[in-house]
Amino acid sequence: MAEQIIEKEQAHLDHVVEEIKKAEQKAAKNISTAKKDINNLSKQFDTIHMNTTTYSGMMDTAMSVRAQQQMLDERENSWQHAADHLSTLQRLEAKPYFARIDFQEKEGGQPETIYIGLASFSDQPDHFLVYDWRAPISSIYYDGELGDVSYDTPDGQETVNVQLKRQFQIEDGTIVTLYDTDEAVTDQMLLSALSNHSSTKMKSIVSTIQKAQNAIIRNTKDDLLFVQGAAGSGKTAAVLQRVAWLLYRYRGNLSASQVVLFSPNQLFNDYIDQVLPELGEQNMVQLTYYQYVNRRVPRLKVATLQERFEQSDQDLNERAVRLLSSLDYFHAVTNYAKRLGTDQHLRFRNLMFGKQVFVPKEKIKEIYYSFNRTYKLGNRLDGTKEELTKYLNRRISSEMRAKWVEEQIQSMSKEELNVLYAQHPKAFANDNEEYRFLSRMIVINAFKPIKRAIDHNRWLNINAQYVHLLRVTPKIISLAKYGITPDEWTRYVDQQVAALKNRRISANGISVYLYLYDLLTGKRGEREIRYVFVDEVQDYDAFQLAYLKFCFPRAKFTLLGDLNQAIFTHESSKTLLKELGTMFDPEKTKVVQLTKSYRSTKQITDFTREILLNGEAIEAFDRPGELPEIVISKDETAAVQDVITSLQQYQKEHDKIAVIGKTLSDSEQIATALKKQGIDNTMIRTENQRLVDGIIVVPSYLAKGLEFDAVVVWNANDHKYSSDDERQLLYTIASRAMHALTITAVHQPTHLLDRVTPSLYTIRDNS
Ligand SMILES: Nc1ncnc2c1ncn2[C@@H]1O[C@H](COP(=O)(O)OP(=O)(O)OP(=O)(O)O)[C@@H](O)[C@H]1O
């Protein structure tokens, strides 16, 4: 029976592959026709007769060029289309589909059979041999069991009766196995997907998407989708499939450039950048929050990830950061800026002409505040620019008479003069006219930097304004609520001012600084962006998220995070969800919990869960492996040897192994020690590096979001991980392991491991 089924399915598969091959040939032909057309058209371009002697000749030439260009564009489009189609077919050929569903539409409908794969494929119009996994009907594969199942279509909900669900593993056009199932996606299929080795690039999960993940992927209703999920529960995986799904669902109205993903670091960008291309889609805009803010302030140096992670946890600094990163402060800044329109507190800078003051700041202030009280900040800014530009234009005539202009004309070379003459279409009536022309051109050129300064708002003194905001903060928000005295605040601001003089700004300060600037200049955000995704959202604060919402006012937000992995924001991440509740319409907000962890073996998940104080809800996926190991060494030299022993063991079985240190210097220490002992490894110092196979050594804060076959935690002793605050950090690091985990410690292991049930790990005590 089973044999027969396989035979029949293989015959069907052979037929589909055959049809795909035929379609490939056709596509290849279309490509070569389009290519030929493009070549011919390009040649014809050269033969267009250029007639520029008469006006009508010029018009004719322009029209021929335009017509030719249009034809060329069309051919290029059809070439691109055929090339995309061919690459989809090539992807389908080896593995055309992964599932089959037999169902009947209710009320006497015909029984139907569909096959689901990475993309749709039809041999005739409307005769689909394969359905795209994102098609509405494909949802029943992920969502339901046998029997009546509903799914969403653009026209509302439909219900069908599902009679068969079959899953395939196909390799190079041959069915390796198939399962009939009445579950959403069988565990066998998932198990075999998860037992694979990790690689430096994340893979798509379309054939094994789980029901809870499917709900995230296909959500269209909510403005805010907040996914709280355990480490390894597939948040990132689901969100990448979601982008692919959205691009399919809204094809024609949504392009990849209208989707932005904020990721925790650039290494992570590198890790996930193949998933969408593998699904046949272009990558969305992908950047870190600090890249996003940094590129707007080229003159300032924003604190780096490392500085942020390793900043001294001075008590005052912590309290001040809590204040600056709160939603209350965001509102306070909004109101502060609004009042600047009338309260005369806006800070200006002189407009300079070389070393001379061209328009003094007092004068600019006068203009700025001369407008009606009801003017919005943006209009006030535009009005001021207009006045300044008018003033600049008026000054051209008087400046033309200045001595320096005369001197410049006299000293100009023939070539320089010719450049200016080229801008004068006809002959001069007399010398006077010629002189006036030249002096005017010279002044206009000399005024260009002033015009630029006006256009780019350089007459606003944003640094001074930011400092003013910090200084008056005690008047706009209650310091006491954050446990800060006025004296302490003054001290904190003094430190920030000193840093700013050296062009440095804190990680929190930069959001405040840019928000203030945007308010002053009346920026209305990037309105064309439709979807914003924020991964590892627990490391964001409420101010940053409110600012992102301001920057992307028309976007729907999907926020993914794990409050148990808050390694930068610690406790304050707990209030984040509450604060988000006030930013989005509660009716259009959905919070989804993912509790099952897929990344690690059951042994690793059971172990890491107990590091947390509240990890009970985390459920392990039942994939067996070795118990994690804790290795205790008597000193550092011995610890290095113990790490080597583990690494040598892991190298026999795994491709991607990470040694994770707490800080950069911890990591450098072990990387160097390993090298000295002849153990080759790649030290990841900054997020700009690439992930590679083999052994990598990486500091904790750069390991975020990544995964490795085996992880060795370097020196998690009670001295390194001494504070309860570091529980989440240890959990984050340990949960990077897929198949094997070793935690090393010089002397006493951290007390953060005390809660873990002893039967969940083995101990190698070499102390
Ligand atoms: N439905 C699934 N089918 C196959 N693999 C899956 C599935 N869901 C998750 N995975 C795999 O589990 C691993 C963890 O997924 P992912 O990195 O998306 O988790 P995460 O929730 O973002 O984790 P973290 O918060 O720890 O960074 C990945 O290797 C991913 O491919």
The ligand as an SDF file (V2000), in Angstrom:
LIG
                    3D

 31 33  0  0  0  0  0  0  0  0999 V2000
    8.7300   26.0410   12.3840 N   0  0  0  0  0  0  0  0  0  0  0  0
   10.0300   25.8400   12.3360 C   0  0  0  0  0  0  0  0  0  0  0  0
   10.5210   24.9020   11.4970 N   0  0  0  0  0  0  0  0  0  0  0  0
   11.8530   24.6620   11.4380 C   0  0  0  0  0  0  0  0  0  0  0  0
   12.7660   25.3160   12.1540 N   0  0  0  0  0  0  0  0  0  0  0  0
   12.3190   26.2690   12.9920 C   0  0  0  0  0  0  0  0  0  0  0  0
   10.9460   26.5760   13.1320 C   0  0  0  0  0  0  0  0  0  0  0  0
   10.8190   27.5800   14.0220 N   0  0  0  0  0  0  0  0  0  0  0  0
   12.0660   27.8630   14.4410 C   0  0  0  0  0  0  0  0  0  0  0  0
   12.9610   27.0960   13.8180 N   0  0  0  0  0  0  0  0  0  0  0  0
   14.4180   27.1150   13.9780 C   0  0  0  0  0  0  0  0  0  0  0  0
   14.7150   27.3540   15.3350 O   0  0  0  0  0  0  0  0  0  0  0  0
   15.8720   28.1770   15.4500 C   0  0  0  0  0  0  0  0  0  0  0  0
   15.5590   29.3940   16.2910 C   0  0  0  0  0  0  0  0  0  0  0  0
   14.7130   30.2760   15.5760 O   0  0  0  0  0  0  0  0  0  0  0  0
   14.8580   31.8460   15.6890 P   0  0  0  0  0  0  0  0  0  0  0  0
   16.2800   32.2500   15.6120 O   0  0  0  0  0  0  0  0  0  0  0  0
   13.8850   32.4250   14.7520 O   0  0  0  0  0  0  0  0  0  0  0  0
   14.3500   32.0400   17.1810 O   0  0  0  0  0  0  0  0  0  0  0  0
   14.1940   33.3730   18.0210 P   0  0  0  0  0  0  0  0  0  0  0  0
   12.9090   33.2310   18.7360 O   0  0  0  0  0  0  0  0  0  0  0  0
   14.3830   34.5470   17.1590 O   0  0  0  0  0  0  0  0  0  0  0  0
   15.3950   33.1560   19.0180 O   0  0  0  0  0  0  0  0  0  0  0  0
   16.2280   34.1610   19.9390 P   0  0  0  0  0  0  0  0  0  0  0  0
   15.2730   35.0480   20.6600 O   0  0  0  0  0  0  0  0  0  0  0  0
   16.9320   33.2280   20.8510 O   0  0  0  0  0  0  0  0  0  0  0  0
   17.1810   34.8620   19.0370 O   0  0  0  0  0  0  0  0  0  0  0  0
   16.2950   28.5200   14.0240 C   0  0  0  0  0  0  0  0  0  0  0  0
   17.2850   27.6230   13.6260 O   0  0  0  0  0  0  0  0  0  0  0  0
   15.0380   28.2800   13.2330 C   0  0  0  0  0  0  0  0  0  0  0  0
   15.3270   27.9430   11.8880 O   0  0  0  0  0  0  0  0  0  0  0  0
  1  2  1  0
  2  3  1  0
  2  7  2  0
  3  4  2  0
  4  5  1  0
  5  6  2  0
  6  7  1  0
  6 10  1  0
  7  8  1  0
  8  9  2  0
  9 10  1  0
 10 11  1  0
 11 12  1  0
 11 30  1  0
 12 13  1  0
 13 14  1  0
 13 28  1  0
 14 15  1  0
 15 16  1  0
 16 17  2  0
 16 18  1  0
 16 19  1  0
 19 20  1  0
 20 21  2  0
 20 22  1  0
 20 23  1  0
 23 24  1  0
 24 25  2  0
 24 26  1  0
 24 27  1  0
 28 29  1  0
 28 30  1  0
 30 31  1  0
M  END
$$$$
